[in-house]
């Protein structure tokens, strides 16, 4: 069984910063790509950033220059540093990982962490 657990969300003022973490645990052989997605009520879930096992990265256009994704392969953990946050980025943020475990290849989602940007 593989689990992803997010942390680091909360309330922040416009222009502020947050750092999200996601730790994978369980029967894991290896992890390929890991990513962060966000979703508001009634809206589609969208990719924010993704990072491969070789640390190649890709970002949604609106967050380039403000957000940074990174990972610690030894700890199976991915991070998202978010700077200069905007009110319209108030969403639930989800961690995703492409995992090879005891039963083979599996795409996994975390439970999500709430990010609220408001004065």
C-alpha positions as CSV (number, residue, x, y, z in Angstrom):
1,X,0.0,0.0,0.0
2,X,1.3,3.5,-1.0
3,X,0.2,6.7,0.7
4,X,0.9,10.4,0.0
5,X,0.5,12.9,2.8
6,X,0.5,16.7,2.1
7,X,1.3,19.4,4.7
8,X,2.1,23.1,4.8
9,X,-1.2,24.7,3.7
10,X,-3.0,27.5,5.6
11,X,-4.0,31.1,5.5
12,X,-1.6,33.7,4.0
13,X,-2.0,37.3,3.0
14,X,-1.6,38.4,-0.6
15,X,2.0,38.6,-1.5
16,X,3.0,36.1,1.2
17,X,4.6,32.7,0.9
18,X,3.9,29.1,1.8
19,X,5.9,25.9,1.4
20,X,4.0,22.6,0.8
21,X,5.4,19.2,1.4
22,X,4.3,15.7,0.3
23,X,5.8,12.5,1.7
24,X,5.3,9.1,0.0
25,X,5.3,6.0,2.2
26,X,4.6,2.2,1.9
27,X,5.9,-0.6,-0.4
28,X,7.7,1.6,-2.9
29,X,10.3,0.4,-5.3
30,X,10.8,3.7,-7.2
31,X,9.0,6.9,-8.0
32,X,9.2,8.5,-11.5
33,X,7.4,11.9,-11.7
34,X,5.9,13.8,-8.8
35,X,3.7,16.8,-9.2
36,X,1.4,19.4,-7.6
37,X,-2.2,20.2,-8.8
38,X,-4.8,22.6,-7.6
39,X,-8.6,22.7,-7.7
40,X,-11.3,25.2,-6.7
41,X,-15.0,24.3,-6.2
42,X,-16.7,23.8,-9.5
43,X,-13.5,24.1,-11.4
44,X,-11.2,21.6,-13.2
45,X,-8.1,20.2,-11.5
46,X,-5.0,21.8,-13.1
47,X,-1.3,20.9,-13.0
48,X,0.8,23.5,-11.2
49,X,4.3,21.9,-11.4
50,X,5.9,18.6,-12.1
51,X,9.4,17.2,-11.4
52,X,11.0,13.9,-12.7
53,X,13.3,11.6,-10.8
54,X,16.2,13.3,-12.7
55,X,14.9,16.7,-11.4
56,X,13.7,18.0,-14.8
57,X,10.8,20.5,-14.1
58,X,7.8,22.0,-15.8
59,X,5.5,24.8,-14.6
60,X,2.1,26.2,-15.4
61,X,2.7,29.6,-17.1
62,X,1.1,31.8,-14.4
63,X,3.4,30.5,-11.6
64,X,6.7,30.7,-13.5
65,X,9.2,32.8,-11.5
66,X,7.1,32.6,-8.3
67,X,6.8,28.9,-7.5
68,X,9.6,26.3,-7.2
69,X,9.2,22.5,-7.2
70,X,11.9,20.3,-5.7
71,X,12.3,16.8,-4.4
72,X,14.4,14.6,-2.0
73,X,14.7,11.2,-3.6
74,X,16.1,9.5,-0.5
75,X,13.1,10.6,1.5
76,X,10.5,10.2,-1.3
77,X,9.3,13.8,-0.6
78,X,8.3,16.6,-3.0
79,X,8.1,20.3,-2.1
80,X,6.4,23.3,-3.6
81,X,7.7,26.8,-2.5
82,X,5.1,29.4,-3.4
83,X,6.0,33.1,-3.3
84,X,4.0,36.3,-4.1
85,X,0.7,34.4,-3.7
86,X,-2.5,35.9,-5.2
87,X,-6.1,35.7,-3.9
88,X,-7.1,33.8,-7.1
89,X,-4.7,31.0,-6.1
90,X,-7.0,30.0,-3.2
91,X,-7.5,26.3,-3.9
92,X,-7.0,22.8,-2.5
93,X,-3.6,21.7,-3.6
94,X,-3.0,18.0,-4.3
95,X,0.2,15.9,-4.6
96,X,0.5,13.3,-7.3
97,X,3.1,10.6,-7.8
98,X,3.8,7.9,-10.4
99,X,4.9,4.9,-8.3
100,X,6.3,1.4,-8.9
101,X,5.4,-0.7,-5.9
102,X,4.7,-4.3,-4.9
103,X,1.7,-4.6,-7.3
104,X,3.3,-2.8,-10.2
105,X,2.8,0.7,-11.6
106,X,0.4,3.0,-9.7
107,X,-0.6,6.6,-10.0
108,X,-1.4,8.0,-6.5
109,X,-3.1,11.1,-5.1
110,X,-2.9,12.7,-1.7
111,X,-5.9,14.0,0.3
112,X,-5.1,17.6,-0.5
113,X,-4.2,20.7,1.6
114,X,-6.1,23.9,1.7
115,X,-4.3,27.2,0.7
116,X,-6.2,30.4,1.4
117,X,-4.9,33.8,0.2
118,X,-6.8,36.6,1.8
119,X,-6.5,39.9,3.6
